[in-house]
Structure formats: C-alpha cells, structure tokens
Amino acid sequence: MLIDTKIQLNEARRLNIGVSEEDINSAINRIRQKYGLSEKEFLEALRNEGFTLQEYKKKVTEQITLSKLVNIEIRSKIIVTEGEIEEYIKTNGDNLDLSEGYRIRHIFFPAKTDEEKADAREKATEVMKLLDTGESFESVVKKFSEGSDASKGGDLGFIKKKDLAREFLQIIEGMDVGEYSKPFWSGKGFHVIMLEGKRLPDSEAALKKKVREILIEKKLRKSLKDYLRSLRSRVFIEVKL
C-alpha cells in the first residue's frame, strides 16, 4: 500500500498536479468543523495523536493529491450509459432501498385486561402532560415507557410505510416531523409516538442519479486496480532500464 502511494504521488508530480495552500487549509477546516473543534482544540488533538501541524498538513496534501490524480486520470474518463442504469435497476431493484417510510420513537404502555387498559390510558395521559410542558420525548420515554425499547429512547428506527401497522399509519400520515401524537390504542396497549423523520419515494431522476453513482464507484474500483497495475509495470520497466 505504501509503495502504491509513493508510485501515485510520483505520477502526480510527473503530471504537474499541485495542491494549493487554500486547498489544504479548506480541507483542515472541514475536518475541524466536522468534529466541532476550535483551532486550539484541534491542535491539541493533533499533539495527542503525535502530529505537528506541519506533519498533518503534509498528510492532507498527499491525500488531496491522490484524490486529484484519481479524478483526472480515472473518474473523469468513466462513462455510465442509460442502458447500464436501466439494467442495474432491473437486476438489483429489490436491493435498492427506495421505499417511503418513517423514523419513529414511541412511548408504550401494554395492556390486556380492561383494568390494565384503564391504567395504561391514565399513564399515557400523564406523560402527555409532561411532553406539553416541554420535557424531551426521549427523556420521558426513558423514565416512563414500559416498552422493550425504552432504554434506547423508544427508537423504532426507520420503518417502511408498507410494514407499519394500520393504527400507526393512520396517526403518522397526519403528523409533521418533530410532532408527537395523542395517546392511541393499538390492540396491545396505549402508544404515544413522535415522528423523527420521513422519507418520500425517490423520483425516477433521483433513482437514476443514485444508480449512476453506484455504477461509477463500481467502475472506479476496477479502473483503479488496472491503473495501479499499469503504473507498477512502468516503474518496473524503468528500473530495469
């Protein structure tokens, strides 16, 4: 891997691929902001990892150089046809996660008997009062929910629309993201749900764009292997000569 990196960096120099100070600083600032670090905190983090700022800049410079080399020599030459996109969708449609769905949290009070049902309804009413005063949904879940997912803040994850129980779907379809429902009965107990996010089905254009990116990355991996093999062969010949 180290040898391949050196070979690629030498090729980048041969092609006069350069990296500006602005490129380097922009990349470092993006990394720093990604982790929410001030300049002082970032420098401290570098020291803890055994890097000086100059050493880290050299590493970033090499990464940007390699990325530019790949973009110029490989990515820019990759062609994906409409036919390839259509064939991929036809063959892999079941593996493309395109479904409309929702990300949900819920508070749950199970009940079977009439007495348990009355008790569960009362508990659900009480948690609504807490939510209405501004207490966070996740906090209320952890304190009061009797569902098996209470320790995770009631997070049910992303659920496809077609997989949702009818009682849930009837409530969710009228909700906005960030909104929580009034208590409702599901046949197993009382629920209060919060809609954390929703995903609409992809349009045809969005689907094709997604598939195009998949195919580009697939071709890129193969082309990169061939490109590195070619560079190694050329270096081997030059050394022999």
Backbone as CSV, one residue per row, in Angstrom:
resi,resn,N_x,N_y,N_z,CA_x,CA_y,CA_z,C_x,C_y,C_z
1,MET,0.831,-1.211,0.000,0.000,0.000,0.000,0.863,1.258,0.000
2,LEU,1.922,1.255,0.841,2.821,2.399,0.914,3.533,2.607,-0.413
3,ILE,3.945,1.496,-1.046,4.621,1.585,-2.345,3.671,2.160,-3.390
4,ASP,2.411,1.689,-3.393,1.419,2.208,-4.342,1.216,3.702,-4.153
5,THR,1.188,4.144,-2.894,1.010,5.571,-2.609,2.165,6.375,-3.180
6,LYS,3.395,5.892,-2.978,4.574,6.600,-3.497,4.561,6.646,-5.022
7,ILE,4.159,5.540,-5.631,4.087,5.492,-7.098,3.067,6.510,-7.614
8,GLN,1.924,6.593,-6.946,0.887,7.540,-7.374,1.331,8.990,-7.170
9,LEU,2.010,9.262,-6.062,2.486,10.622,-5.806,3.537,11.025,-6.838
10,ASN,4.395,10.091,-7.222,5.386,10.369,-8.270,4.703,10.662,-9.599
11,GLU,3.643,9.903,-9.899,2.896,10.127,-11.139,2.214,11.489,-11.114
12,ALA,1.694,11.884,-9.954,1.054,13.199,-9.823,2.060,14.314,-10.073
13,ARG,3.292,14.137,-9.572,4.339,15.134,-9.821,4.683,15.190,-11.303
14,ARG,4.745,14.023,-11.940,5.053,13.973,-13.373,3.998,14.708,-14.185
15,LEU,2.743,14.640,-13.719,1.636,15.297,-14.420,1.413,16.731,-13.949
16,ASN,2.314,17.213,-13.063,2.220,18.580,-12.528,0.892,18.844,-11.805
17,ILE,0.422,17.836,-11.068,-0.793,18.006,-10.264,-0.389,18.623,-8.932
18,GLY,-0.841,19.832,-8.698,-0.455,20.544,-7.486,-1.604,20.739,-6.518
19,VAL,-1.245,21.098,-5.294,-2.233,21.383,-4.248,-1.900,22.741,-3.654
20,SER,-2.864,23.636,-3.649,-2.627,24.982,-3.132,-2.770,25.019,-1.613
21,GLU,-2.213,26.058,-1.020,-2.348,26.251,0.429,-3.818,26.410,0.807
22,GLU,-4.580,27.033,-0.097,-6.018,27.207,0.143,-6.730,25.849,0.196
23,ASP,-6.341,24.935,-0.713,-6.905,23.575,-0.708,-6.654,22.890,0.636
24,ILE,-5.428,23.018,1.110,-5.028,22.354,2.358,-5.792,22.929,3.544
25,ASN,-5.815,24.265,3.644,-6.489,24.911,4.776,-7.991,24.636,4.774
26,SER,-8.590,24.621,3.581,-10.030,24.331,3.478,-10.328,22.916,3.961
27,ALA,-9.473,21.968,3.569,-9.661,20.573,3.981,-9.523,20.432,5.494
28,ILE,-8.525,21.085,6.060,-8.317,21.011,7.510,-9.474,21.655,8.258
29,ASN,-9.972,22.784,7.757,-11.108,23.452,8.404,-12.361,22.588,8.367
30,ARG,-12.565,21.869,7.247,-13.732,20.976,7.158,-13.633,19.854,8.190
31,ILE,-12.433,19.307,8.344,-12.217,18.236,9.324,-12.444,18.769,10.741
32,ARG,-11.901,19.953,11.002,-12.037,20.554,12.338,-13.504,20.822,12.671
33,GLN,-14.243,21.381,11.698,-15.656,21.695,11.911,-16.505,20.439,12.047
34,LYS,-16.111,19.389,11.325,-16.850,18.119,11.409,-16.886,17.603,12.842
35,TYR,-15.788,17.783,13.565,-15.704,17.297,14.942,-15.983,18.393,15.969
36,GLY,-16.375,19.580,15.479,-16.752,20.666,16.383,-15.613,21.161,17.256
37,LEU,-14.401,21.243,16.678,-13.228,21.643,17.451,-12.801,23.066,17.118
38,SER,-12.403,23.808,18.136,-11.787,25.111,17.904,-10.374,24.865,17.385
39,GLU,-9.712,25.925,16.909,-8.341,25.751,16.403,-7.420,25.224,17.510
40,LYS,-7.611,25.751,18.713,-6.785,25.321,19.846,-7.029,23.850,20.168
41,GLU,-8.303,23.448,20.184,-8.656,22.051,20.474,-8.136,21.117,19.385
42,PHE,-8.176,21.599,18.144,-7.703,20.786,17.025,-6.197,20.538,17.136
43,LEU,-5.455,21.587,17.450,-4.002,21.449,17.598,-3.661,20.512,18.757
44,GLU,-4.448,20.598,19.823,-4.245,19.713,20.972,-4.508,18.261,20.580
45,ALA,-5.565,18.050,19.777,-5.896,16.698,19.309,-4.772,16.142,18.438
46,LEU,-4.179,16.999,17.599,-3.052,16.569,16.759,-1.870,16.140,17.620
47,ARG,-1.578,16.942,18.644,-0.454,16.612,19.536,-0.692,15.267,20.229
48,ASN,-1.935,15.036,20.623,-2.269,13.767,21.287,-2.082,12.573,20.356
49,GLU,-2.239,12.821,19.044,-2.060,11.757,18.049,-0.620,11.668,17.558
50,GLY,0.236,12.565,18.079,1.649,12.517,17.722,2.014,13.289,16.468
51,PHE,1.152,14.255,16.057,1.412,15.044,14.852,1.685,16.501,15.208
52,THR,2.620,17.116,14.471,2.698,18.573,14.460,1.764,19.053,13.356
53,LEU,1.455,20.343,13.338,0.566,20.869,12.302,1.186,20.680,10.923
54,GLN,2.492,20.888,10.809,3.162,20.739,9.512,3.128,19.297,9.026
55,GLU,3.312,18.364,9.940,3.241,16.943,9.567,1.837,16.578,9.092
56,TYR,0.840,17.124,9.784,-0.541,16.828,9.402,-0.866,17.458,8.048
57,LYS,-0.357,18.671,7.821,-0.574,19.331,6.525,0.033,18.511,5.390
58,LYS,1.196,17.914,5.653,1.835,17.077,4.630,0.955,15.873,4.307
59,LYS,0.376,15.276,5.343,-0.503,14.120,5.151,-1.742,14.513,4.352
60,VAL,-2.333,15.658,4.700,-3.522,16.145,3.985,-3.176,16.459,2.536
61,THR,-2.000,17.059,2.315,-1.554,17.376,0.954,-1.482,16.118,0.098
62,GLU,-0.938,15.054,0.665,-0.834,13.788,-0.073,-2.212,13.227,-0.397
63,GLN,-3.141,13.307,0.567,-4.497,12.793,0.342,-5.203,13.560,-0.774
64,ILE,-5.055,14.888,-0.762,-5.686,15.706,-1.807,-5.054,15.410,-3.159
65,THR,-3.731,15.257,-3.177,-3.015,14.950,-4.421,-3.503,13.642,-5.024
66,LEU,-3.620,12.605,-4.191,-4.100,11.302,-4.669,-5.523,11.407,-5.199
67,SER,-6.351,12.177,-4.505,-7.739,12.352,-4.939,-7.799,13.051,-6.295
68,LYS,-6.975,14.083,-6.475,-6.938,14.799,-7.757,-6.446,13.892,-8.877
69,LEU,-5.432,13.087,-8.582,-4.895,12.164,-9.585,-5.977,11.193,-10.048
70,VAL,-6.696,10.614,-9.097,-7.766,9.663,-9.432,-8.866,10.349,-10.230
71,ASN,-9.229,11.567,-9.837,-10.284,12.295,-10.556,-9.890,12.594,-11.999
72,ILE,-8.632,13.006,-12.194,-8.164,13.379,-13.533,-7.930,12.157,-14.419
73,GLU,-7.257,11.159,-13.872,-6.827,10.012,-14.667,-7.880,8.911,-14.798
74,ILE,-8.808,8.845,-13.847,-9.765,7.726,-13.871,-11.215,8.193,-13.874
75,ARG,-11.623,8.879,-12.801,-13.043,9.219,-12.646,-13.588,10.007,-13.834
76,SER,-12.813,10.968,-14.331,-13.287,11.818,-15.429,-13.487,11.041,-16.730
77,LYS,-12.890,9.851,-16.817,-12.974,9.053,-18.047,-14.025,7.937,-17.967
78,ILE,-14.671,7.814,-16.807,-15.680,6.761,-16.632,-16.996,7.186,-17.279
79,ILE,-17.555,6.296,-18.056,-18.837,6.555,-18.724,-19.859,5.524,-18.252
80,VAL,-21.017,6.009,-17.846,-22.130,5.132,-17.470,-23.288,5.445,-18.404
81,THR,-23.753,4.452,-19.130,-24.825,4.662,-20.108,-26.199,4.482,-19.472
82,GLU,-27.212,5.019,-20.156,-28.596,4.843,-19.704,-28.965,3.365,-19.670
83,GLY,-28.429,2.622,-20.648,-28.702,1.188,-20.701,-28.180,0.465,-19.473
84,GLU,-26.983,0.850,-19.022,-26.402,0.230,-17.827,-27.228,0.556,-16.587
85,ILE,-27.710,1.790,-16.528,-28.540,2.202,-15.389,-29.834,1.403,-15.354
86,GLU,-30.496,1.300,-16.503,-31.760,0.558,-16.586,-31.555,-0.913,-16.229
87,GLU,-30.458,-1.494,-16.702,-30.176,-2.903,-16.427,-29.922,-3.124,-14.936
88,TYR,-29.209,-2.175,-14.316,-28.921,-2.298,-12.884,-30.209,-2.234,-12.071
89,ILE,-31.085,-1.299,-12.427,-32.363,-1.171,-11.716,-33.189,-2.438,-11.881
90,LYS,-33.195,-2.962,-13.107,-33.962,-4.179,-13.395,-33.435,-5.367,-12.594
91,THR,-32.113,-5.474,-12.498,-31.484,-6.623,-11.834,-31.425,-6.477,-10.319
92,ASN,-31.236,-5.237,-9.842,-30.989,-5.026,-8.409,-32.067,-4.207,-7.716
93,GLY,-33.207,-4.049,-8.362,-34.271,-3.215,-7.803,-34.664,-3.575,-6.389
94,ASP,-34.678,-4.872,-6.089,-35.086,-5.318,-4.751,-34.086,-4.911,-3.674
95,ASN,-32.838,-4.651,-4.075,-31.806,-4.285,-3.103,-31.651,-2.780,-2.943
96,LEU,-32.348,-2.018,-3.769,-32.300,-0.564,-3.664,-33.372,-0.126,-2.678
97,ASP,-32.954,0.552,-1.627,-33.905,0.964,-0.588,-34.603,2.242,-1.039
98,LEU,-35.739,2.078,-1.698,-36.427,3.209,-2.317,-37.765,3.518,-1.657
99,SER,-38.123,2.742,-0.667,-39.470,2.814,-0.115,-39.713,4.079,0.702
100,GLU,-40.953,4.531,0.637,-41.396,5.597,1.523,-41.461,5.033,2.936
101,GLY,-41.084,5.840,3.917,-41.125,5.337,5.284,-40.918,6.425,6.308
102,TYR,-40.834,6.013,7.567,-40.803,6.959,8.681,-39.821,6.498,9.754
103,ARG,-39.203,7.468,10.418,-38.383,7.186,11.599,-39.202,7.605,12.816
104,ILE,-39.382,6.663,13.745,-40.349,6.851,14.828,-39.733,6.537,16.192
105,ARG,-40.159,7.304,17.204,-39.950,6.938,18.604,-41.326,6.735,19.231
106,HIS,-41.400,5.877,20.240,-42.710,5.724,20.876,-42.608,5.436,22.362
107,ILE,-43.659,5.847,23.060,-43.865,5.526,24.470,-44.964,4.474,24.482
108,PHE,-44.758,3.413,25.238,-45.714,2.304,25.181,-46.087,1.812,26.574
109,PHE,-47.385,1.637,26.768,-47.913,1.050,27.999,-48.774,-0.151,27.615
110,PRO,-48.258,-1.370,27.785,-49.004,-2.566,27.368,-50.221,-2.809,28.261
111,ALA,-51.239,-3.445,27.691,-52.451,-3.756,28.456,-53.191,-4.913,27.801
112,LYS,-53.765,-5.777,28.634,-54.565,-6.898,28.129,-55.989,-6.845,28.681
113,THR,-56.111,-6.716,29.999,-57.434,-6.695,30.620,-58.003,-5.283,30.618
114,ASP,-59.294,-5.164,30.914,-59.936,-3.847,30.987,-59.290,-2.986,32.059
115,GLU,-58.925,-3.617,33.169,-58.290,-2.876,34.263,-56.932,-2.339,33.828
116,GLU,-56.145,-3.187,33.155,-54.833,-2.758,32.655,-54.983,-1.667,31.604
117,LYS,-56.032,-1.781,30.800,-56.279,-0.791,29.753,-56.558,0.579,30.356
118,ALA,-57.368,0.611,31.418,-57.676,1.877,32.089,-56.414,2.471,32.711
119,ASP,-55.579,1.609,33.297,-54.332,2.052,33.922,-53.367,2.590,32.872
120,ALA,-53.273,1.890,31.728,-52.378,2.320,30.646,-52.822,3.656,30.068
121,ARG,-54.139,3.845,29.933,-54.662,5.106,29.410,-54.303,6.261,30.349
122,GLU,-54.402,6.004,31.632,-54.082,7.038,32.622,-52.599,7.405,32.567
123,LYS,-51.743,6.386,32.439,-50.302,6.639,32.343,-49.973,7.446,31.085
124,ALA,-50.606,7.093,29.978,-50.361,7.806,28.720,-50.800,9.259,28.828
125,THR,-51.905,9.491,29.529,-52.401,10.856,29.731,-51.412,11.668,30.559
126,GLU,-50.819,11.024,31.566,-49.860,11.713,32.426,-48.593,12.092,31.663
127,VAL,-48.099,11.194,30.807,-46.874,11.534,30.064,-47.147,12.650,29.054
128,MET,-48.369,12.727,28.559,-48.719,13.821,27.647,-48.565,15.168,28.340
129,LYS,-48.922,15.222,29.619,-48.794,16.470,30.378,-47.329,16.890,30.465
130,LEU,-46.441,15.905,30.659,-45.007,16.203,30.721,-44.487,16.704,29.378
131,LEU,-44.914,16.050,28.304,-44.491,16.471,26.964,-44.984,17.879,26.661
132,ASP,-46.190,18.180,27.092,-46.776,19.503,26.830,-46.067,20.611,27.605
133,THR,-45.360,20.248,28.689,-44.605,21.258,29.440,-43.225,21.487,28.837
134,GLY,-42.869,20.664,27.820,-41.596,20.870,27.131,-40.522,19.852,27.429
135,GLU,-40.820,18.855,28.274,-39.811,17.821,28.539,-39.573,17.015,27.263
136,SER,-38.316,16.663,27.019,-37.982,15.987,25.764,-38.633,14.615,25.685
137,PHE,-38.992,14.238,24.467,-39.666,12.961,24.245,-38.786,11.804,24.707
138,GLU,-37.509,11.875,24.348,-36.584,10.791,24.696,-36.461,10.628,26.203
139,SER,-36.420,11.760,26.911,-36.323,11.723,28.371,-37.554,11.076,28.989
140,VAL,-38.730,11.443,28.486,-39.984,10.879,29.003,-40.042,9.375,28.735
141,VAL,-39.590,8.982,27.541,-39.571,7.549,27.205,-38.752,6.772,28.230
142,LYS,-37.529,7.237,28.472,-36.621,6.512,29.362,-37.149,6.434,30.793
143,LYS,-37.885,7.462,31.201,-38.401,7.487,32.574,-39.661,6.650,32.751
144,PHE,-40.536,6.650,31.737,-41.874,6.103,31.971,-42.327,4.980,31.034
145,SER,-41.764,4.902,29.837,-42.261,3.892,28.896,-42.016,2.479,29.421
146,GLU,-42.947,1.594,29.135,-42.824,0.196,29.540,-42.521,-0.706,28.342
147,GLY,-42.141,-0.092,27.235,-41.771,-0.850,26.050,-40.365,-1.402,26.173
148,SER,-40.052,-2.441,25.425,-38.730,-3.078,25.489,-37.620,-2.175,24.968
149,ASP,-37.998,-1.131,24.215,-37.006,-0.217,23.636,-36.863,1.067,24.444
150,ALA,-37.372,1.110,25.666,-37.334,2.332,26.476,-35.908,2.815,26.715
151,SER,-34.980,1.877,26.933,-33.587,2.257,27.206,-32.935,2.942,26.014
152,LYS,-33.486,2.718,24.821,-32.974,3.357,23.595,-33.769,4.613,23.256
153,GLY,-34.526,5.101,24.220,-35.323,6.296,23.962,-36.533,6.010,23.102
154,GLY,-36.961,4.734,23.074,-38.145,4.373,22.287,-37.917,4.386,20.791
155,ASP,-36.651,4.356,20.386,-36.324,4.459,18.955,-36.691,3.172,18.216
156,LEU,-37.643,3.274,17.303,-38.043,2.125,16.486,-37.274,2.071,15.174
157,GLY,-36.422,3.085,14.938,-35.670,3.123,13.695,-36.535,3.517,12.511
158,PHE,-35.999,3.267,11.312,-36.736,3.580,10.082,-37.638,2.404,9.730
159,ILE,-38.912,2.683,9.525,-39.876,1.639,9.174,-40.524,1.992,7.840
160,LYS,-40.506,1.046,6.921,-41.151,1.269,5.632,-42.658,1.407,5.825
161,LYS,-43.249,2.264,5.021,-44.686,2.519,5.132,-45.492,1.230,5.040
162,LYS,-45.090,0.360,4.134,-45.849,-0.881,3.914,-45.757,-1.837,5.101
163,ASP,-44.770,-1.615,5.991,-44.591,-2.500,7.143,-45.244,-1.969,8.419
164,LEU,-45.796,-0.760,8.354,-46.401,-0.158,9.540,-47.784,-0.733,9.817
165,ALA,-48.083,-0.936,11.097,-49.431,-1.358,11.483,-50.418,-0.254,11.115
166,ARG,-51.627,-0.657,10.777,-52.651,0.299,10.328,-52.885,1.403,11.360
167,GLU,-52.896,1.029,12.650,-53.153,2.025,13.704,-52.068,3.103,13.720
168,PHE,-50.820,2.687,13.496,-49.710,3.645,13.458,-49.812,4.533,12.224
169,LEU,-50.068,3.912,11.081,-50.089,4.646,9.820,-51.167,5.723,9.816
170,GLN,-52.323,5.416,10.363,-53.414,6.388,10.407,-53.019,7.633,11.190
171,ILE,-52.234,7.439,12.240,-51.782,8.567,13.060,-50.658,9.328,12.365
172,ILE,-49.663,8.595,11.882,-48.443,9.201,11.337,-48.703,10.037,10.097
173,GLU,-49.599,9.593,9.243,-49.825,10.307,7.981,-50.344,11.723,8.192
174,GLY,-50.865,12.011,9.370,-51.336,13.369,9.637,-50.369,14.190,10.458
175,MET,-49.148,13.659,10.672,-48.178,14.340,11.533,-47.069,15.022,10.741
176,ASP,-46.488,16.056,11.348,-45.297,16.711,10.809,-44.077,16.183,11.551
177,VAL,-42.915,16.282,10.923,-41.672,15.850,11.567,-41.451,16.671,12.837
178,GLY,-41.119,15.985,13.939,-40.903,16.654,15.216,-42.138,16.697,16.092
179,GLU,-43.272,16.328,15.542,-44.542,16.367,16.272,-44.770,15.034,16.987
180,TYR,-45.448,15.085,18.137,-45.827,13.848,18.820,-47.347,13.717,18.834
181,SER,-47.811,12.477,18.907,-49.243,12.197,18.799,-49.931,12.239,20.155
182,LYS,-51.250,12.219,20.118,-52.025,11.968,21.327,-52.004,10.459,21.572
183,PRO,-52.292,10.011,22.795,-52.298,8.567,23.057,-53.320,7.851,22.173
184,PHE,-52.929,6.672,21.674,-53.877,5.878,20.887,-53.713,4.395,21.216
185,TRP,-54.767,3.646,20.979,-54.826,2.217,21.297,-54.481,1.399,20.061
186,SER,-53.633,0.373,20.247,-53.219,-0.448,19.107,-53.752,-1.872,19.159
187,GLY,-54.430,-2.208,20.243,-54.845,-3.594,20.436,-53.933,-4.310,21.409
188,LYS,-52.733,-3.744,21.615,-51.772,-4.325,22.558,-51.488,-3.395,23.731
189,GLY,-51.864,-2.138,23.569,-51.611,-1.164,24.616,-51.771,0.242,24.077
190,PHE,-51.440,1.229,24.922,-51.517,2.626,24.503,-50.134,3.118,24.078
191,HIS,-50.123,3.867,23.006,-48.888,4.418,22.451,-48.978,5.935,22.366
192,VAL,-47.812,6.569,22.514,-47.634,7.966,22.118,-46.409,7.942,21.216
193,ILE,-46.518,8.450,20.003,-45.383,8.370,19.076,-44.900,9.757,18.662
194,MET,-43.621,9.829,18.334,-43.050,11.053,17.773,-42.466,10.723,16.410
195,LEU,-42.765,11.566,15.443,-42.234,11.383,14.092,-40.906,12.117,13.987
196,GLU,-39.812,11.357,13.906,-38.470,11.954,13.846,-38.056,12.308,12.426
197,GLY,-38.616,11.617,11.464,-38.250,11.900,10.076,-39.108,11.094,9.134
198,LYS,-39.165,11.557,7.903,-39.901,10.801,6.892,-39.119,10.816,5.590
199,ARG,-39.263,9.769,4.822,-38.587,9.695,3.527,-39.622,9.406,2.456
200,LEU,-39.624,10.257,1.444,-40.539,10.068,0.327,-39.903,9.145,-0.695
201,PRO,-40.698,8.454,-1.483,-40.117,7.581,-2.511,-39.332,8.404,-3.523
202,ASP,-38.227,7.845,-4.004,-37.391,8.556,-4.974,-38.131,8.768,-6.288
203,SER,-37.916,9.937,-6.880,-38.417,10.173,-8.230,-37.550,9.373,-9.198
204,GLU,-37.972,9.251,-10.435,-37.194,8.498,-11.426,-35.817,9.119,-11.611
205,ALA,-35.770,10.464,-11.641,-34.490,11.150,-11.837,-33.552,10.900,-10.656
206,ALA,-34.103,10.953,-9.430,-33.285,10.732,-8.236,-32.784,9.297,-8.186
207,LEU,-33.639,8.362,-8.589,-33.250,6.949,-8.605,-32.109,6.719,-9.588
208,LYS,-32.239,7.295,-10.784,-31.192,7.119,-11.797,-29.877,7.756,-11.351
209,LYS,-29.974,8.893,-10.673,-28.767,9.551,-10.171,-28.071,8.668,-9.140
210,LYS,-28.861,8.069,-8.258,-28.311,7.187,-7.226,-27.619,5.978,-7.859
211,VAL,-28.270,5.385,-8.855,-27.709,4.206,-9.524,-26.462,4.585,-10.315
212,ARG,-26.477,5.763,-10.944,-25.301,6.225,-11.690,-24.090,6.310,-10.763
213,GLU,-24.301,6.846,-9.556,-23.203,6.974,-8.589,-22.689,5.604,-8.153
214,ILE,-23.611,4.650,-7.984,-23.216,3.285,-7.615,-22.337,2.679,-8.702
215,LEU,-22.758,2.846,-9.961,-22.018,2.262,-11.082,-20.669,2.946,-11.288
216,ILE,-20.627,4.262,-11.075,-19.356,4.983,-11.195,-18.358,4.451,-10.171
217,GLU,-18.803,4.289,-8.921,-17.910,3.790,-7.871,-17.446,2.367,-8.170
218,LYS,-18.356,1.574,-8.724,-18.015,0.189,-9.075,-16.939,0.160,-10.164
219,LYS,-17.132,0.975,-11.202,-16.149,1.040,-12.290,-14.843,1.667,-11.810
220,LEU,-14.972,2.626,-10.889,-13.783,3.296,-10.371,-12.864,2.313,-9.655
221,ARG,-13.450,1.441,-8.844,-12.632,0.457,-8.115,-11.862,-0.442,-9.077
222,LYS,-12.536,-0.900,-10.126,-11.881,-1.772,-11.109,-10.805,-1.005,-11.879
223,SER,-11.157,0.213,-12.313,-10.208,1.014,-13.093,-8.986,1.383,-12.268
224,LEU,-9.189,1.627,-10.973,-8.069,1.983,-10.106,-7.084,0.823,-9.989
225,LYS,-7.602,-0.391,-9.875,-6.730,-1.570,-9.831,-5.913,-1.686,-11.113
226,ASP,-6.577,-1.497,-12.257,-5.887,-1.580,-13.548,-4.852,-0.466,-13.679
227,TYR,-5.208,0.726,-13.210,-4.322,1.886,-13.295,-3.065,1.659,-12.453
228,LEU,-3.245,1.165,-11.225,-2.098,0.903,-10.352,-1.205,-0.185,-10.932
229,ARG,-1.823,-1.196,-11.528,-1.057,-2.274,-12.157,-0.200,-1.709,-13.291
230,SER,-0.789,-0.787,-14.048,-0.071,-0.162,-15.158,1.099,0.684,-14.651
231,LEU,0.865,1.446,-13.581,1.931,2.276,-13.016,3.072,1.415,-12.476
232,ARG,2.707,0.331,-11.794,3.743,-0.562,-11.255,4.588,-1.162,-12.376
233,SER,3.922,-1.567,-13.447,4.634,-2.168,-14.585,5.602,-1.175,-15.195
234,ARG,5.157,0.083,-15.310,6.005,1.108,-15.910,7.219,1.384,-15.036
235,VAL,7.004,1.443,-13.709,8.113,1.668,-12.779,9.098,0.508,-12.849
236,PHE,8.583,-0.707,-12.939,9.430,-1.904,-13.021,10.296,-1.860,-14.273
237,ILE,9.695,-1.463,-15.394,10.437,-1.377,-16.659,11.507,-0.300,-16.576
238,GLU,11.143,0.864,-15.982,12.098,1.971,-15.869,13.283,1.573,-14.989
239,VAL,13.002,0.820,-13.908,14.074,0.373,-13.010,15.009,-0.587,-13.742
240,LYS,14.432,-1.497,-14.535,15.241,-2.463,-15.285,16.119,-1.766,-16.312
241,LEU,15.538,-0.724,-16.945,16.316,0.006,-17.939,17.426,0.820,-17.276
